[in-house]
């Protein structure tokens, strides 16, 4: 059975994306579009930054900027470190309906994001059921890999492998970033895994429905 540890409740109404930093846990909230930096120990708010995004679902930090997935506008936002917008870009692979079995299905955008370096950033896009490798200097797509499930969400890279959450399947998959081959999987039956990041040897994740922020040990 997967060992799930609760740490704290997110301060906003609907946390949906996480990014680890040494001085705090960044969390983007889909309910109010605020970006929070939280204390690792108790979840207290270190920063609370409003953004211009809409139903934000992913966040990463790199190149001196904050990058946010604006889900309902199907855009990727490049922001200053105070949350103000620098530039907006179209989400790759947009144009599909994310979840056809939900009431009022609609086109949505990206979810999980992971900065690698000045030339590489991964972006998970549920409507396309793909993870795109983008060049953040030009915001062009370099290539993509398929996702093993229909609802990919948070992701991070570790020792050359991609770890990708699937909210519908209640799993976290370890993938070969070269072609998307599934190398391992972790069952996370509850709460739902939305945003996800790596810190201190643990997979940190948030649940948008319950506001819980939890960890699961990273498998060896």
N, C-alpha and C positions, 0 to 999 in steps of 0.2 A: 504494500500500500504506500502511496506517495505521502511523504511527510510534509504537511502544509503548516506553516507557522504564521499566525496573524501578528502584525506589528502595530498598526494603528488604522484609524478611519481617515480617509481623505477629507480635507476641509470643504471642498466644493461639492456640487450636486452630482457630477457624473464623470469621474476620472477615466480617461481613455487612452492615454499615452504616457510612457515613462522614459526617462533618460538619466542614467547615473552620472554623477560628477563627484569629485572628491569632497566638495564643500556642501553637498546636498543632493537631494533627489528631485529632479525636474518632473513635473506632472502637468499635462495639458488636460483641461476639463471640457468635455463636450457639452455640458449643460450651460455653462456661462462663458465659454471661450476665454477663460483666464488661464494664464500660465503661472504655476506655483513652483517655488523652490522650497522643499520641505526638509526639516531636520531628520537625519537618518535615525535618531534614537526615538523620538516621540511624535514625529510628524508635524511639529509646530511649524508655522509659516515663516519662512525667512524672507521670501519675496512673493508678491502678488501682482502680476502684470497683466492688464487687459490686452487683448489682441483684436485684430480686425478679421480673424478667421470665423468660419461658420461650422459648428458641430465638429470641432477639431478632434482628430483621432490618432495623431502620431506626432512625435517630436524627437529631434536629435540636435546635437550641438557640434559645430565644426567650422573651421575657417574663420573664427571670430564672430560667428552668427548663430542664431537659433533658427532651425528649420521646422516648420509646422505643416502637417497635412490638414487642409481645410476640406472636410469631407463633403459637405453639401454644395460647395461651389466647385468641387473637383479641381482644386488648385493646390499647389505647393507654395508656401510662403517662406521667403527669406527675410528674417527679421534681425534688427539690432538686438543687443543683449538686454535692452529695456523693453522688448516686445513690440516696438514700433516697426512698421513694415518698410522693408527695403525694396523688395520686388515680389511679383506674383507670377507663377508659371502654371501652365496646364499640367494636370496629372497625366502621366503616360497610361495608355490602355483604358482611358475613361470612355464613357458612352454606353456601358452596359447597365443592366439593372442588377443591383447587388444581391437582393434576396427576393425572388419572385413570389415566395409564399407568404410574405409579410403584407399587412394592410398598407395600401397606398405605396406600392413599390416605386422606387425612384432611382435615377442615376446618382451614384455616389463616387467618391474619390478614394484617395490612398488612406492607409491606416499606419502600420509600423514603418519607421524610418531608422536607418543606421548610417551615420557618417563613418567613412573609413579613412580617407585622406582628401587632399585637394582635387583629386581626379576621380574619386569613387564614392558613391553613396547608394545604399540599397533602399528601395521603396516598395512596400507590399501594397498591392492593389486588388482588393477582393472582387470587383466586377470583372476584372481580367483573369482572376485566379492565377496571377503571376507575381513574381518579385523582380523588379527592374533594377539593373545596375545602371546608374546615371553618372554623368560627369557634372559635378556641381558647379564647375567653372563655366559651363555652357548650357547646362540643364538639358543635355541631349541623352538619349538612351544608347547605351553601349551594347547591352544584350539583356536577356531575361531568362528566368527559369520557372517551370510550372510549380504550383503549390500542391501539396498532397491533399488538402481539404478545400472546402468551398468558402471558408470565411477566415482567411489569414489575417493576423493582427500584429501584435508586437513582435519584434525581432531584435537579435543582437548577434554579433560575431564573436567567436572564441576559438583560438588556436586553429584558424583556418576553416572552421565549420560554421554554418549558419544554424541558429536556433530560432524556430518560427512557431508562434502560437497559432492554434486554430480554435476559435471560440465555439464553433458549431460542434466540433468533434471532441471538445474538452481534452485536448492533447497539446503537447509541445513537441515538435518534430526537430530532430537534428538532421540537417541536410548537407549534401555536398553542393557547395555553391557553383560548381562547374556545370552541373546538369540537373540539380534538384533531386538526386537520388536520396531516398530516406535511409539514414544510417542508424537511427535509434528514435525512440519516442518515449515520452513521459506522460502518463495519465494524470490529469488534474480534474477530477470529477466536479469539484466545487471549491471556491466560487469560480465564475467564468474568468478566463484569462483574456484580458483586453490589452492594455499596455504592458510591456515587458522589457526588462533590462538586466544587466549583470553587475553585481557588486558583492565583494567579499566572498566569492565562491558560491553565491546563491543566485538563483533566478528570482528577481523581484517582479511582482506583477500586481496590477490593480484590476478590480472588478467594477465596471460602470454601473451595474445594477445595485450592488450592496455598498459601494464606496470602500470596501476592504482593501488594504494594502498588505500583501502577504509575500512569503518566500517559499521556494522549493529548492532543496539542495541541487546543485549542478551535478549530474551523474559523472562518475570518473570514466 
